[in-house]
Amino acid sequence: MIELKDSKSYAIASFNSTIPTGRKPIKKIAGEHPSIREQMEKAGDDIDSLPVRDVFYLIRGRQRNNAKFV
């Protein structure tokens, strides 16, 4: 799973007081975002095959028309 964190400056976006971890239970994510479940099933991914997924964070900062990714 890839989670995008966006910022309107080059400062790192807030994680809203949640400490980012490298793993998340897929049922919780799919329960909160039904479209993710639908996309995964449409792609042939059995969400129950791997109950805890690795998560990677893509952090994007923007300034005027420029963007930086970390």
Secondary structure, DSSP 8 states (H G I E B T S, - for coil): -EEEEEESSSS----TT----SEEEHHHHHHH-HHHHHHHHHTT--GGGSSEEE-EEEEEEEETTEEEE-
